[in-house]
C-alpha cells in the first residue's frame, strides 16, 4: 500500500510522527509512506487553497516534502506533481494536536486535507487527538492515537463505504479521546456535533506602537455538546468516527423549500 500523509500542524509537528507510525504499520514492509506537509503551521485554514499565489515545494528527504501552503495545497502537490506517476492508495491527514470534533471540523485544515483528497477521488481519513488534563503526565500525548490508530484505519478500510461513483466521495473524520491508550473505551460512529453556547471569538489588544490588533480566541473544549455526537463520544472516552463529504447541501430542506418558493 502507498500512503500519503499531510497535516495542518506543519512538517515538524510531533503528531506527524504518530501518523507516520500508523502509516508504516498499515503499509507493511513492501509499502511506501510519503509525507507532503505544510512548511509552517496551517491550523484553522479549513479547505483553503493557495489560488492566488504559487506554492513553493522543498524535498527534505526521500518521500518527504514541505510545501509553503495549506493541507489542501499539499494534497494537490502530491497528486499532480510529487506522486503524479505513483498515486497514493490512501491519504491520512493528521494526527492533529487537538480535536476536530463538532464545530472545529468546519475550521480544520486537517479535515480540509482529507476533503481535498476525497475530491480527487482518493480514500481519505482525518485523524485528530483530543487534548485534556488526563494527558498531562504522559510522555507521549499522542499515545491513544498511536496505540489505536492503525487498527482504527484498518477497520475503516475493511468495512466503511469507499464507493467512488457518488458526486462527492465520502471521507472519514476520526478523533481520539484525551486518555492514555489503555483507557480508551472503544469506538463510536457519531454525527458531527456542536458544543452548546461556545465558538471562536476575538480578543483585541493594542501594541506598544499604538496599533490595534485582534487575537482569535478559542472556546472551552469540554462544554456540553449535541447528544450522540462526536464531541460527546470523545468526552465519554471513545474514539469517534464520522462519515463526511464536501456536499454542503441540506438535502432535508430541498423539497420543502421548493414548495415554499413555488
Backbone as numpy.savetxt, mean C-alpha at the origin, in Angstrom:
# Nx Ny Nz CAx CAy CAz Cx Cy Cz
8.93 -17.36 -9.98 8.09 -16.17 -9.98 8.97 -14.92 -9.98
8.57 -13.93 -10.76 9.28 -12.66 -10.82 8.42 -11.62 -10.11
8.96 -11.02 -9.04 8.19 -10.10 -8.19 8.81 -8.72 -8.22
7.98 -7.71 -8.42 8.38 -6.31 -8.34 7.92 -5.74 -7.01
8.83 -5.03 -6.33 8.50 -4.35 -5.07 8.64 -2.84 -5.27
7.65 -2.11 -4.77 7.77 -0.66 -4.65 7.25 -0.27 -3.27
7.29 1.01 -2.93 6.72 1.48 -1.66 6.53 2.98 -1.74
6.08 3.60 -0.65 6.03 5.07 -0.65 6.92 5.66 0.44
7.56 4.82 1.24 8.45 5.32 2.28 9.87 5.56 1.78
10.17 5.08 0.58 11.47 5.35 0.00 12.39 4.14 -0.04
13.41 4.22 -0.87 14.31 3.11 -1.14 15.08 2.66 0.10
15.27 3.55 1.08 16.03 3.20 2.28 15.14 2.89 3.49
13.83 2.75 3.28 12.91 2.52 4.39 13.05 1.11 4.94
12.98 0.93 6.26 13.10 -0.42 6.85 11.99 -1.36 6.42
10.79 -0.84 6.14 9.70 -1.70 5.70 9.97 -2.35 4.36
10.85 -1.74 3.55 11.18 -2.32 2.25 11.91 -3.65 2.42
12.74 -3.75 3.46 13.44 -5.02 3.70 12.46 -6.11 4.09
11.38 -5.73 4.81 10.36 -6.71 5.15 9.68 -7.22 3.87
9.38 -6.30 2.95 8.78 -6.71 1.68 9.73 -7.60 0.89
11.02 -7.30 0.93 12.00 -8.12 0.22 12.06 -9.53 0.81
12.00 -9.63 2.13 11.99 -10.95 2.76 10.76 -11.75 2.33
9.61 -11.10 2.30 8.38 -11.75 1.87 8.51 -12.20 0.42
9.01 -11.30 -0.43 9.12 -11.61 -1.86 10.11 -12.74 -2.12
11.23 -12.75 -1.39 12.23 -13.81 -1.60 11.66 -15.17 -1.22
10.87 -15.22 -0.15 10.25 -16.48 0.25 9.26 -16.96 -0.80
8.51 -16.02 -1.38 7.53 -16.38 -2.39 8.18 -16.77 -3.71
9.20 -16.03 -4.10 9.84 -16.26 -5.40 10.62 -17.57 -5.43
11.19 -17.96 -4.28 11.98 -19.19 -4.24 13.35 -19.01 -4.86
14.17 -20.04 -4.81 15.55 -19.94 -5.29 15.68 -19.67 -6.78
14.66 -20.03 -7.55 14.71 -19.83 -9.00 14.00 -18.57 -9.45
13.43 -17.83 -8.50 12.70 -16.62 -8.84 13.56 -15.39 -8.83
12.92 -14.25 -9.10 13.62 -12.96 -9.13 12.83 -11.95 -8.32
13.55 -11.13 -7.56 12.94 -10.02 -6.82 13.56 -8.73 -7.34
12.73 -7.87 -7.86 13.15 -6.56 -8.37 12.60 -5.47 -7.45
13.38 -4.42 -7.25 12.95 -3.28 -6.44 13.05 -2.02 -7.30
11.93 -1.32 -7.42 11.92 0.02 -8.02 11.12 0.89 -7.06
11.81 1.70 -6.28 11.18 2.45 -5.20 11.56 3.93 -5.28
10.77 4.80 -4.66 11.08 6.23 -4.70 12.43 6.54 -4.04
13.14 7.48 -4.63 14.43 7.90 -4.06 14.22 8.60 -2.72
13.08 9.25 -2.55 12.75 9.96 -1.31 11.33 9.59 -0.90
11.03 9.83 0.36 9.71 9.45 0.88 8.59 10.12 0.08
7.56 9.33 -0.20 6.41 9.80 -0.99 5.09 9.51 -0.26
5.12 9.47 1.06 3.90 9.18 1.81 2.81 10.20 1.51
1.61 9.72 1.35 0.47 10.60 1.16 0.25 11.08 -0.26
1.00 10.56 -1.24 0.83 11.06 -2.61 -0.29 10.34 -3.35
-0.87 9.31 -2.74 -1.96 8.59 -3.39 -1.53 7.96 -4.71
-2.36 8.14 -5.72 -2.09 7.56 -7.03 -1.46 8.58 -7.98
-0.75 9.54 -7.40 -0.11 10.59 -8.18 0.89 10.03 -9.19
0.92 10.63 -10.38 1.98 10.34 -11.35 2.64 11.67 -11.74
3.91 11.58 -12.11 4.67 12.79 -12.46 4.43 13.12 -13.93
3.23 13.62 -14.20 2.79 13.85 -15.58 3.47 15.06 -16.21
3.82 16.06 -15.39 4.29 17.33 -15.94 5.81 17.48 -15.94
6.54 16.47 -15.44 8.00 16.55 -15.46 8.57 15.15 -15.52
9.79 14.98 -16.03 10.38 13.65 -16.16 10.81 13.07 -14.82
10.96 11.76 -14.80 11.38 11.04 -13.60 12.78 10.47 -13.80
13.72 10.86 -12.94 15.07 10.34 -13.06 15.16 8.96 -12.41
15.83 8.04 -13.09 15.99 6.66 -12.63 17.46 6.39 -12.38
17.78 5.78 -11.24 19.16 5.43 -10.92 19.24 3.95 -10.55
20.16 3.22 -11.20 20.39 1.83 -10.85 21.35 1.77 -9.67
20.92 1.18 -8.56 21.73 1.11 -7.34 22.47 -0.22 -7.23
21.88 -1.26 -7.75 22.47 -2.60 -7.72 21.71 -3.46 -8.71
22.11 -4.70 -8.85 21.40 -5.60 -9.74 19.94 -5.73 -9.30
19.00 -5.45 -10.21 17.55 -5.53 -9.95 17.09 -4.56 -8.86
17.81 -3.45 -8.66 17.45 -2.49 -7.61 17.61 -1.07 -8.15
16.50 -0.33 -8.19 16.49 1.00 -8.79 15.76 1.99 -7.88
16.20 3.24 -7.96 15.52 4.34 -7.28 15.00 5.31 -8.32
13.80 5.81 -8.09 13.17 6.75 -9.02 12.78 8.02 -8.28
13.06 9.17 -8.89 12.65 10.44 -8.28 11.19 10.69 -8.66
10.31 9.93 -8.03 8.90 10.03 -8.34 8.07 9.27 -7.33
6.81 9.10 -7.66 5.84 8.46 -6.78 5.89 6.94 -6.94
5.19 6.19 -6.06 5.09 4.74 -6.27 4.47 4.37 -7.61
3.45 5.11 -8.04 2.86 4.84 -9.36 3.88 5.08 -10.46
4.70 6.12 -10.32 5.79 6.35 -11.29 6.74 5.16 -11.32
7.03 4.61 -10.14 7.95 3.47 -10.06 7.40 2.26 -10.81
6.11 2.02 -10.68 5.49 0.90 -11.40 5.55 1.14 -12.90
5.26 2.37 -13.32 5.34 2.68 -14.74 6.77 2.52 -15.26
7.74 2.96 -14.46 9.15 2.83 -14.86 9.53 1.37 -15.02
9.04 0.52 -14.10 9.36 -0.91 -14.17 8.71 -1.56 -15.38
7.42 -1.29 -15.59 6.66 -1.98 -16.64 7.13 -1.58 -18.03
7.41 -0.28 -18.21 7.68 0.20 -19.57 9.15 0.44 -19.86
10.01 0.29 -18.85 11.43 0.52 -19.10 12.30 -0.55 -18.44
12.40 -0.54 -17.14 13.36 -1.39 -16.44 13.08 -2.87 -16.66
11.82 -3.28 -16.59 11.44 -4.68 -16.74 10.64 -4.92 -18.02
10.85 -4.08 -18.99 10.07 -4.15 -20.23 10.16 -5.53 -20.89
11.34 -6.14 -20.84 11.55 -7.43 -21.50 11.31 -8.62 -20.58
11.02 -8.35 -19.30 10.79 -9.43 -18.34 9.77 -8.96 -17.31
8.52 -8.78 -17.70 7.51 -8.19 -16.82 7.27 -9.02 -15.56
6.88 -8.35 -14.47 6.67 -9.07 -13.21 5.40 -9.93 -13.24
5.44 -11.00 -12.46 4.25 -11.83 -12.26 3.38 -11.30 -11.12
3.98 -10.49 -10.25 3.29 -9.98 -9.07 3.96 -8.68 -8.64
3.14 -7.72 -8.17 3.66 -6.47 -7.62 3.26 -6.37 -6.16
4.24 -6.15 -5.29 4.01 -5.90 -3.87 4.38 -4.46 -3.58
3.48 -3.72 -2.94 3.74 -2.33 -2.58 3.77 -2.22 -1.06
4.91 -1.84 -0.51 5.07 -1.76 0.94 6.41 -2.34 1.35
6.55 -2.79 2.59 5.55 -2.75 3.64 5.56 -1.35 4.23
4.40 -0.70 4.25 4.31 0.67 4.71 4.51 0.78 6.21
5.19 1.85 6.63 5.35 2.15 8.06 4.10 2.90 8.53
3.16 2.16 9.10 1.88 2.73 9.49 0.77 2.12 8.66
-0.45 2.16 9.19 -1.56 1.48 8.52 -2.08 2.27 7.33
-2.65 1.54 6.40 -3.41 2.13 5.31 -4.82 1.55 5.31
-5.39 1.46 6.51 -6.78 1.06 6.69 -7.67 2.30 6.59
-8.97 2.06 6.43 -9.93 3.15 6.48 -9.65 4.25 5.48
-9.85 5.49 5.93 -9.67 6.64 5.06 -8.22 6.82 4.63
-7.28 6.24 5.37 -5.87 6.35 4.98 -5.61 5.79 3.58
-6.39 4.79 3.19 -6.18 4.16 1.89 -6.35 5.15 0.75
-7.20 6.16 0.94 -7.45 7.14 -0.11 -6.21 7.98 -0.39
-5.44 8.26 0.66 -4.26 9.11 0.54 -2.98 8.33 0.23
-3.00 7.04 0.42 -1.80 6.22 0.48 -1.08 6.06 -0.85
0.22 6.40 -0.86 1.05 6.09 -2.01 1.27 4.59 -2.15
1.28 3.88 -1.03 1.41 2.42 -1.06 0.26 1.80 -1.83
-0.96 2.21 -1.50 -2.13 1.72 -2.23 -2.10 2.22 -3.67
-1.61 3.46 -3.88 -1.52 4.00 -5.23 -0.61 3.18 -6.13
0.50 2.67 -5.57 1.39 1.83 -6.35 0.73 0.54 -6.77
-0.01 -0.09 -5.85 -0.73 -1.33 -6.19 -1.84 -1.05 -7.19
-2.50 0.08 -7.05 -3.57 0.44 -7.99 -3.03 0.61 -9.40
-1.87 1.28 -9.54 -1.29 1.46 -10.86 -0.91 0.11 -11.48
-0.37 -0.79 -10.66 -0.04 -2.12 -11.17 -1.29 -2.83 -11.69
-2.39 -2.73 -10.95 -3.65 -3.35 -11.39 -4.14 -2.73 -12.69
-4.00 -1.41 -12.81 -4.40 -0.75 -14.05 -3.55 -1.20 -15.23
-2.34 -1.64 -14.94 -1.46 -2.17 -15.99 -1.68 -3.67 -16.22
-2.70 -4.23 -15.56 -3.05 -5.63 -15.78 -2.26 -6.62 -14.96
-1.59 -6.14 -13.89 -0.74 -7.01 -13.08 -1.38 -7.34 -11.73
-1.22 -8.56 -11.24 -1.66 -8.87 -9.88 -0.89 -8.00 -8.88
-1.59 -7.38 -7.94 -0.93 -6.43 -7.05 -1.53 -6.48 -5.65
-0.66 -6.30 -4.66 -1.07 -6.31 -3.25 -0.33 -5.19 -2.53
-1.07 -4.36 -1.79 -0.49 -3.34 -0.92 -0.36 -3.93 0.49
0.79 -3.72 1.11 1.08 -4.27 2.43 1.46 -3.14 3.38
0.79 -3.09 4.53 1.05 -2.03 5.50 1.06 -2.58 6.92
1.90 -2.00 7.77 2.06 -2.43 9.15 1.51 -1.37 10.09
0.44 -1.70 10.81 -0.11 -0.81 11.83 0.93 -0.61 12.92
1.06 0.62 13.42 1.97 0.91 14.51 1.17 1.25 15.76
1.73 0.94 16.93 1.07 1.21 18.19 1.98 0.88 19.35
1.51 1.12 20.58 2.36 0.92 21.76 2.81 -0.52 21.96
2.05 -1.49 21.43 2.42 -2.90 21.59 3.73 -3.23 20.89
4.15 -2.38 19.96 5.38 -2.64 19.20 6.60 -1.93 19.80
6.38 -1.14 20.85 7.44 -0.29 21.37 8.67 -1.08 21.81
8.49 -2.26 22.36 9.62 -3.02 22.88 10.24 -3.99 21.89
9.73 -4.03 20.66 10.23 -5.00 19.69 11.47 -4.48 18.98
12.40 -5.37 18.72 13.57 -5.00 17.92 13.15 -4.72 16.48
12.14 -5.43 16.01 11.65 -5.26 14.64 10.17 -4.91 14.67
9.82 -3.64 14.45 8.39 -3.27 14.46 7.60 -3.88 13.32
8.28 -4.45 12.32 7.62 -5.10 11.19 7.52 -6.62 11.42
7.65 -7.06 12.65 7.66 -8.49 12.95 6.41 -9.19 12.45
5.24 -8.59 12.67 3.99 -9.25 12.26 3.92 -9.42 10.74
4.29 -8.38 10.02 4.24 -8.48 8.56 5.31 -9.42 8.04
6.47 -9.42 8.65 7.54 -10.31 8.21 7.18 -11.77 8.49
6.54 -12.01 9.64 6.21 -13.37 10.04 5.04 -13.94 9.26
4.05 -13.10 8.95 2.82 -13.60 8.32 2.66 -13.20 6.86
3.55 -12.34 6.36 3.35 -11.76 5.03 3.35 -12.77 3.91
4.35 -13.65 3.87 4.44 -14.59 2.74 3.24 -15.53 2.71
2.83 -16.05 3.87 1.68 -16.95 3.91 0.40 -16.21 3.50
0.28 -14.94 3.91 -0.90 -14.15 3.56 -0.97 -13.94 2.05
0.17 -13.56 1.45 0.19 -13.34 0.01 -0.07 -14.64 -0.74
0.50 -15.74 -0.26 0.30 -17.03 -0.93 -1.18 -17.43 -0.90
-1.87 -17.18 0.20 -3.31 -17.46 0.27 -4.07 -16.65 -0.77
-3.71 -15.38 -0.89 -4.38 -14.54 -1.88 -4.11 -15.04 -3.30
-2.87 -15.40 -3.57 -2.53 -15.89 -4.91 -3.29 -17.17 -5.24
-3.50 -18.00 -4.23 -4.15 -19.30 -4.46 -5.67 -19.20 -4.51
-6.25 -18.24 -3.79 -7.70 -18.28 -3.59 -8.46 -17.01 -3.98
-7.77 -15.89 -4.17 -8.47 -14.64 -4.46 -8.84 -14.54 -5.93
-9.65 -13.55 -6.26 -10.08 -13.31 -7.63 -9.01 -12.50 -8.35
-8.37 -13.11 -9.33 -7.34 -12.44 -10.11 -7.74 -12.31 -11.58
-9.03 -12.46 -11.89 -9.47 -12.34 -13.28 -9.11 -10.96 -13.82
-8.65 -10.93 -15.05 -8.15 -9.68 -15.63 -9.04 -9.15 -16.74
-10.24 -9.73 -16.93 -11.08 -9.30 -18.04 -12.07 -8.21 -17.65
-12.07 -7.80 -16.38 -12.94 -6.71 -15.95 -12.34 -5.37 -16.38
-13.19 -4.34 -16.44 -12.70 -3.02 -16.81 -11.62 -2.54 -15.84
-11.84 -2.77 -14.56 -10.88 -2.38 -13.53 -10.52 -3.62 -12.71
-9.31 -4.09 -12.88 -8.87 -5.31 -12.22 -8.79 -5.10 -10.70
-9.15 -6.12 -9.95 -9.03 -6.07 -8.49 -7.57 -6.06 -8.07
-7.30 -5.36 -6.97 -6.06 -5.52 -6.24 -6.43 -5.62 -4.76
-5.46 -5.90 -3.90 -5.78 -6.21 -2.51 -4.96 -5.34 -1.55
-5.66 -4.83 -0.55 -5.05 -3.99 0.47 -4.97 -4.79 1.77
-3.74 -5.08 2.22 -3.52 -5.91 3.41 -2.87 -5.05 4.49
-3.45 -5.10 5.70 -2.90 -4.37 6.84 -2.66 -5.33 8.00
-1.45 -5.27 8.56 -1.08 -6.12 9.69 -1.27 -5.34 10.99
-1.81 -5.99 12.03 -2.09 -5.28 13.29 -0.82 -4.93 14.05
-0.95 -3.99 14.96 0.18 -3.52 15.76 0.44 -4.47 16.92
0.87 -5.68 16.60 1.11 -6.72 17.60 2.39 -7.48 17.26
3.03 -8.09 18.26 4.10 -9.04 17.94 3.55 -10.16 17.06
4.41 -10.75 16.27 3.97 -11.75 15.30 3.17 -12.88 15.90
3.59 -13.40 17.07 2.91 -14.54 17.67 1.55 -14.18 18.27
1.27 -12.88 18.42 0.00 -12.46 19.02 -1.08 -12.16 17.98
-0.72 -12.20 16.71 -1.72 -11.95 15.66 -2.76 -13.06 15.69
-4.05 -12.68 15.68 -5.14 -13.64 15.90 -5.59 -14.38 14.64
-5.24 -13.86 13.49 -5.69 -14.49 12.25 -5.96 -13.42 11.22
-6.83 -13.71 10.26 -7.13 -12.72 9.22 -8.64 -12.57 9.07
-9.01 -11.40 8.62 -10.40 -11.10 8.31 -10.48 -10.39 6.96
-11.39 -10.84 6.12 -11.71 -10.10 4.91 -12.70 -9.01 5.33
-12.38 -7.77 5.04 -13.16 -6.66 5.58 -13.29 -5.53 4.57
-14.36 -4.78 4.70 -14.56 -3.59 3.88 -13.63 -2.48 4.35
-13.41 -1.49 3.49 -12.70 -0.29 3.91 -13.59 0.49 4.86
-13.03 0.86 5.99 -13.81 1.56 7.01 -13.54 3.05 7.04
-14.05 3.67 8.09 -13.83 5.10 8.32 -13.80 5.34 9.82
-12.74 5.97 10.29 -12.65 6.32 11.71 -13.62 7.45 12.00
-14.36 7.34 13.08 -15.42 8.30 13.37 -14.84 9.65 13.81
-15.26 10.70 13.11 -14.96 12.05 13.56 -13.51 12.47 13.46
-12.70 11.77 12.68 -11.30 12.16 12.57 -10.92 12.29 11.10
-9.83 12.95 10.86 -9.33 13.13 9.50 -8.11 14.02 9.54
-7.52 14.24 8.39 -6.38 15.11 8.33 -6.81 16.57 8.48
-5.90 17.37 9.01 -6.12 18.81 9.13 -4.81 19.53 8.92
-4.79 20.82 9.23 -3.54 21.58 9.10 -3.25 22.33 10.39
-1.97 22.54 10.64 -1.50 23.27 11.81 -0.66 24.44 11.32
-1.15 25.67 11.43 -0.38 26.82 10.95 0.77 27.17 11.90
1.85 27.69 11.35 2.93 28.24 12.18 3.64 29.33 11.39
4.30 30.20 12.11 5.03 31.31 11.51 6.52 31.06 11.67
7.25 31.07 10.57 8.69 30.84 10.58 9.42 32.07 11.14
10.69 31.91 11.54 11.45 33.07 12.07 11.53 34.25 11.12
11.41 33.98 9.81 11.46 35.09 8.85 10.11 35.75 8.65
9.11 35.32 9.43 7.80 35.94 9.38 6.84 35.32 8.38
7.29 34.34 7.60 6.41 33.72 6.63 5.53 32.66 7.29
4.32 32.54 6.78 3.34 31.62 7.38 3.31 30.31 6.59
3.35 29.19 7.34 3.33 27.86 6.73 2.24 27.03 7.39
1.91 25.92 6.73 0.94 24.97 7.28 1.56 23.58 7.28
1.51 22.93 8.43 1.85 21.50 8.53 0.56 20.70 8.43
0.58 19.61 7.64 -0.57 18.70 7.65 -0.52 17.89 8.93
-1.65 17.82 9.63 -1.73 17.16 10.93 -2.57 15.90 10.80
-2.05 14.81 11.33 -2.76 13.55 11.31 -3.83 13.46 12.39
-4.43 12.29 12.49 -5.52 12.07 13.43 -5.27 10.80 14.23
-5.91 10.64 15.39 -5.72 9.41 16.18 -6.08 8.16 15.37
-5.18 7.19 15.39 -5.39 5.98 14.59 -6.13 4.89 15.36
-6.42 5.15 16.64 -7.14 4.16 17.43 -8.59 4.57 17.67
-9.08 5.54 16.89 -10.47 5.98 17.04 -11.42 4.87 16.60
-12.61 4.85 17.19 -13.61 3.87 16.82 -13.99 4.04 15.37
-14.18 2.92 14.68 -14.40 2.97 13.23 -15.61 2.14 12.83
-15.90 2.16 11.54 -17.00 1.40 10.96 -16.94 -0.06 11.41
-18.06 -0.63 11.90 -18.06 -2.05 12.28 -17.72 -2.94 11.10
-17.09 -4.07 11.40 -16.74 -5.08 10.39 -15.85 -4.51 9.28
-15.03 -3.53 9.63 -14.16 -2.89 8.65 -12.71 -3.29 8.87
-11.85 -2.84 7.94 -10.42 -3.12 8.08 -9.85 -2.51 9.35
-10.25 -1.28 9.68 -9.75 -0.64 10.90 -10.12 -1.46 12.12
-11.38 -1.86 12.21 -11.84 -2.64 13.37 -11.10 -3.97 13.46
-10.90 -4.64 12.34 -10.16 -5.90 12.34 -8.75 -5.70 12.87
-8.07 -4.67 12.41 -6.71 -4.40 12.86 -6.66 -4.07 14.35
-7.61 -3.26 14.82 -7.64 -2.89 16.23 -7.94 -4.08 17.13
-8.61 -5.09 16.57 -8.93 -6.29 17.35 -7.88 -7.39 17.18
-6.77 -7.07 16.50 -5.65 -7.99 16.44 -5.59 -8.88 15.22
-6.34 -8.55 14.17 -6.39 -9.38 12.97 -5.73 -8.68 11.78
-5.19 -9.48 10.87 -4.76 -8.98 9.58 -6.02 -8.72 8.76
-6.11 -7.55 8.16 -7.26 -7.24 7.30 -6.89 -7.39 5.84
-7.82 -7.91 5.06 -7.67 -8.05 3.61 -8.88 -7.41 2.96
-8.63 -6.41 2.12 -9.72 -5.67 1.48 -9.54 -5.68 -0.03
-10.48 -6.28 -0.77 -10.41 -6.20 -2.23 -10.77 -4.79 -2.68
-9.99 -4.24 -3.61 -10.21 -2.88 -4.09 -10.09 -2.84 -5.60
-10.60 -1.75 -6.19 -10.39 -1.49 -7.61 -10.40 0.02 -7.82
-9.89 0.44 -8.97 -9.77 1.87 -9.24 -11.10 2.50 -9.65
-12.13 1.73 -9.86 -13.46 2.23 -10.23 -14.06 2.98 -9.04
-14.26 4.30 -9.17 -14.80 5.12 -8.08 -16.31 5.29 -8.15
-16.95 4.63 -9.12 -18.39 4.74 -9.29 -19.14 4.16 -8.10
-20.16 4.86 -7.61 -21.07 4.28 -6.62 -22.18 3.56 -7.39
-21.97 2.29 -7.67 -22.90 1.54 -8.52 -24.30 1.46 -7.91
-24.39 1.44 -6.57 -25.70 1.34 -5.92 -26.56 2.58 -6.18
-25.93 3.70 -6.55 -26.69 4.94 -6.75 -27.07 5.19 -8.20
-26.55 4.41 -9.13 -26.74 4.71 -10.56 -28.21 4.71 -10.96
-28.92 3.63 -10.63 -30.31 3.51 -11.07 -31.18 4.60 -10.46
-31.03 4.81 -9.15 -31.84 5.83 -8.48 -31.56 7.23 -9.01
-30.29 7.52 -9.28 -29.94 8.83 -9.80 -30.52 9.03 -11.20
-30.46 7.98 -12.03 -31.03 8.06 -13.37 -32.53 8.38 -13.30
-33.24 7.69 -12.42 -34.67 7.93 -12.26 -34.94 9.34 -11.77
-34.12 9.79 -10.80 -34.35 11.11 -10.23 -34.10 12.22 -11.25
-33.09 12.06 -12.09 -32.74 13.10 -13.06 -33.57 13.03 -14.33
-34.32 11.94 -14.49 -35.17 11.80 -15.68 -36.54 12.42 -15.44
